[in-house]
Amino acid sequence: MSLRSWRFFVYHGFQNILRNRVMSLASITAIMVALIVLGLILVIVVNLDVMMKEVESKMEITLFLKDGVTDSERSGLENEISSWQGVYDVEFVSKHQALEEMEAPAGR
């Protein structure tokens, strides 16, 4: 395309925009609203994805053992749970440690 035809299209394009101001404003508004809605949906989807990944990484299971469980049984249970797919850490907290952790925020 030559420069002359580009000038022709641009000139007549702006001339038509000025002639049909209401329709031009309506079409610009419709495109703007569509882009804003698309942007909001994109932001929501990205935030939900980040939140789901965070929740997945912080998933926790608490297991309470009976009083008569020996150290070897506890150790065997820890090893079995550690072998499960998706388990990253197994931590044993004794009764006394748990009591101290619960009392610490209470200020006792």
Phi and psi in degrees as GROMACS dihedral restraints (atoms count N, CA, C in turn):
[ dihedral_restraints ]
;  ai    aj    ak    al  type     phi  dphi    fc
    3     4     5     6     1   -87.3    20    10
    4     5     6     7     1   166.8    20    10
    6     7     8     9     1   -63.6    20    10
    7     8     9    10     1   -33.4    20    10
    9    10    11    12     1   -64.8    20    10
   10    11    12    13     1   -41.7    20    10
   12    13    14    15     1   -70.3    20    10
   13    14    15    16     1   -33.9    20    10
   15    16    17    18     1   -62.9    20    10
   16    17    18    19     1   -44.7    20    10
   18    19    20    21     1   -62.4    20    10
   19    20    21    22     1   -38.5    20    10
   21    22    23    24     1   -60.8    20    10
   22    23    24    25     1   -48.2    20    10
   24    25    26    27     1   -65.2    20    10
   25    26    27    28     1   -43.6    20    10
   27    28    29    30     1   -65.2    20    10
   28    29    30    31     1   -44.7    20    10
   30    31    32    33     1   -60.7    20    10
   31    32    33    34     1   -49.9    20    10
   33    34    35    36     1   -69.9    20    10
   34    35    36    37     1   -30.9    20    10
   36    37    38    39     1   -62.7    20    10
   37    38    39    40     1   -49.4    20    10
   39    40    41    42     1   -66.3    20    10
   40    41    42    43     1   -34.8    20    10
   42    43    44    45     1   -63.2    20    10
   43    44    45    46     1   -41.6    20    10
   45    46    47    48     1   -70.0    20    10
   46    47    48    49     1   -34.8    20    10
   48    49    50    51     1   -63.1    20    10
   49    50    51    52     1   -43.3    20    10
   51    52    53    54     1   -69.5    20    10
   52    53    54    55     1   -33.6    20    10
   54    55    56    57     1   -69.9    20    10
   55    56    57    58     1   -39.4    20    10
   57    58    59    60     1  -112.7    20    10
   58    59    60    61     1    64.3    20    10
   60    61    62    63     1   -61.9    20    10
   61    62    63    64     1   -42.8    20    10
   63    64    65    66     1   -64.5    20    10
   64    65    66    67     1   -46.3    20    10
   66    67    68    69     1   -68.0    20    10
   67    68    69    70     1   -36.8    20    10
   69    70    71    72     1   -64.1    20    10
   70    71    72    73     1   -44.2    20    10
   72    73    74    75     1   -63.9    20    10
   73    74    75    76     1   -39.3    20    10
   75    76    77    78     1   -64.2    20    10
   76    77    78    79     1   -43.7    20    10
   78    79    80    81     1   -69.5    20    10
   79    80    81    82     1   -39.2    20    10
   81    82    83    84     1   -64.4    20    10
   82    83    84    85     1   -41.3    20    10
   84    85    86    87     1   -64.3    20    10
   85    86    87    88     1   -42.3    20    10
   87    88    89    90     1   -63.4    20    10
   88    89    90    91     1   -42.6    20    10
   90    91    92    93     1   -66.2    20    10
   91    92    93    94     1   -40.8    20    10
   93    94    95    96     1   -63.7    20    10
   94    95    96    97     1   -43.6    20    10
   96    97    98    99     1   -63.7    20    10
   97    98    99   100     1   -42.0    20    10
   99   100   101   102     1   -62.9    20    10
  100   101   102   103     1   -41.0    20    10
  102   103   104   105     1   -68.6    20    10
  103   104   105   106     1   -37.3    20    10
  105   106   107   108     1   -65.5    20    10
  106   107   108   109     1   -44.7    20    10
  108   109   110   111     1   -62.4    20    10
  109   110   111   112     1   -43.7    20    10
  111   112   113   114     1   -60.9    20    10
  112   113   114   115     1   -42.9    20    10
  114   115   116   117     1   -63.7    20    10
  115   116   117   118     1   -42.2    20    10
  117   118   119   120     1   -63.7    20    10
  118   119   120   121     1   -42.1    20    10
  120   121   122   123     1   -63.1    20    10
  121   122   123   124     1   -41.8    20    10
  123   124   125   126     1   -62.4    20    10
  124   125   126   127     1   -43.4    20    10
  126   127   128   129     1   -63.0    20    10
  127   128   129   130     1   -42.2    20    10
  129   130   131   132     1   -64.2    20    10
  130   131   132   133     1   -44.7    20    10
  132   133   134   135     1   -63.8    20    10
  133   134   135   136     1   -43.5    20    10
  135   136   137   138     1   -64.8    20    10
  136   137   138   139     1   -42.8    20    10
  138   139   140   141     1   -65.0    20    10
  139   140   141   142     1   -40.7    20    10
  141   142   143   144     1   -63.3    20    10
  142   143   144   145     1   -38.8    20    10
  144   145   146   147     1   -63.5    20    10
  145   146   147   148     1   -44.0    20    10
  147   148   149   150     1   -64.3    20    10
  148   149   150   151     1   -42.8    20    10
  150   151   152   153     1   -65.1    20    10
  151   152   153   154     1   -39.4    20    10
  153   154   155   156     1   -66.4    20    10
  154   155   156   157     1   -39.9    20    10
  156   157   158   159     1   -64.3    20    10
  157   158   159   160     1   -37.5    20    10
  159   160   161   162     1   -67.5    20    10
  160   161   162   163     1   -41.6    20    10
  162   163   164   165     1   -65.3    20    10
  163   164   165   166     1   -41.1    20    10
  165   166   167   168     1   -62.2    20    10
  166   167   168   169     1   -37.4    20    10
  168   169   170   171     1   -77.4    20    10
  169   170   171   172     1   -18.1    20    10
  171   172   173   174     1  -108.0    20    10
  172   173   174   175     1    17.1    20    10
  174   175   176   177     1   -68.1    20    10
  175   176   177   178     1   137.0    20    10
  177   178   179   180     1  -138.6    20    10
  178   179   180   181     1   141.6    20    10
  180   181   182   183     1  -122.0    20    10
  181   182   183   184     1   132.0    20    10
  183   184   185   186     1  -109.3    20    10
  184   185   186   187     1   130.5    20    10
  186   187   188   189     1  -123.9    20    10
  187   188   189   190     1   127.4    20    10
  189   190   191   192     1  -105.4    20    10
  190   191   192   193     1   132.8    20    10
  192   193   194   195     1  -103.6    20    10
  193   194   195   196     1   153.0    20    10
  195   196   197   198     1   -68.8    20    10
  196   197   198   199     1   163.7    20    10
  198   199   200   201     1   -66.0    20    10
  199   200   201   202     1   -32.7    20    10
  201   202   203   204     1   -84.8    20    10
  202   203   204   205     1    10.3    20    10
  204   205   206   207     1   -76.2    20    10
  205   206   207   208     1   129.3    20    10
  207   208   209   210     1   -81.5    20    10
  208   209   210   211     1   166.6    20    10
  210   211   212   213     1   -64.1    20    10
  211   212   213   214     1   -35.4    20    10
  213   214   215   216     1   -69.4    20    10
  214   215   216   217     1   -37.8    20    10
  216   217   218   219     1   -66.2    20    10
  217   218   219   220     1   -42.2    20    10
  219   220   221   222     1   -63.2    20    10
  220   221   222   223     1   -43.4    20    10
  222   223   224   225     1   -63.4    20    10
  223   224   225   226     1   -41.5    20    10
  225   226   227   228     1   -63.6    20    10
  226   227   228   229     1   -39.1    20    10
  228   229   230   231     1   -67.1    20    10
  229   230   231   232     1   -40.2    20    10
  231   232   233   234     1   -61.9    20    10
  232   233   234   235     1   -42.8    20    10
  234   235   236   237     1   -64.8    20    10
  235   236   237   238     1   -39.4    20    10
  237   238   239   240     1   -66.0    20    10
  238   239   240   241     1   -45.2    20    10
  240   241   242   243     1   -65.6    20    10
  241   242   243   244     1   -37.4    20    10
  243   244   245   246     1   -63.4    20    10
  244   245   246   247     1   -27.7    20    10
  246   247   248   249     1   -78.9    20    10
  247   248   249   250     1   -11.8    20    10
  249   250   251   252     1   -66.3    20    10
  250   251   252   253     1   146.2    20    10
  252   253   254   255     1   -68.7    20    10
  253   254   255   256     1   133.6    20    10
  255   256   257   258     1    90.9    20    10
  256   257   258   259     1    -4.2    20    10
  258   259   260   261     1   -89.9    20    10
  259   260   261   262     1   122.3    20    10
  261   262   263   264     1  -102.2    20    10
  262   263   264   265     1   -25.8    20    10
  264   265   266   267     1  -153.4    20    10
  265   266   267   268     1   139.9    20    10
  267   268   269   270     1  -125.6    20    10
  268   269   270   271     1   125.8    20    10
  270   271   272   273     1  -128.5    20    10
  271   272   273   274     1   130.0    20    10
  273   274   275   276     1   -97.7    20    10
  274   275   276   277     1   129.4    20    10
  276   277   278   279     1  -121.8    20    10
  277   278   279   280     1   120.0    20    10
  279   280   281   282     1   -74.2    20    10
  280   281   282   283     1   170.4    20    10
  282   283   284   285     1   -59.1    20    10
  283   284   285   286     1   -42.9    20    10
  285   286   287   288     1   -67.8    20    10
  286   287   288   289     1   -41.0    20    10
  288   289   290   291     1   -63.8    20    10
  289   290   291   292     1   -43.0    20    10
  291   292   293   294     1   -64.1    20    10
  292   293   294   295     1   -40.3    20    10
  294   295   296   297     1   -63.4    20    10
  295   296   297   298     1   -42.8    20    10
  297   298   299   300     1   -64.2    20    10
  298   299   300   301     1   -40.0    20    10
  300   301   302   303     1   -66.6    20    10
  301   302   303   304     1   -35.8    20    10
  303   304   305   306     1   -75.4    20    10
  304   305   306   307     1   -33.0    20    10
  306   307   308   309     1   -78.6    20    10
  307   308   309   310     1   -26.9    20    10
  309   310   311   312     1   -59.6    20    10
  310   311   312   313     1   -47.9    20    10
  312   313   314   315     1   -69.1    20    10
  313   314   315   316     1   -22.8    20    10
  315   316   317   318     1   -76.4    20    10
  316   317   318   319     1   -14.9    20    10
  318   319   320   321     1    83.8    20    10
  319   320   321   322     1    23.3    20    10
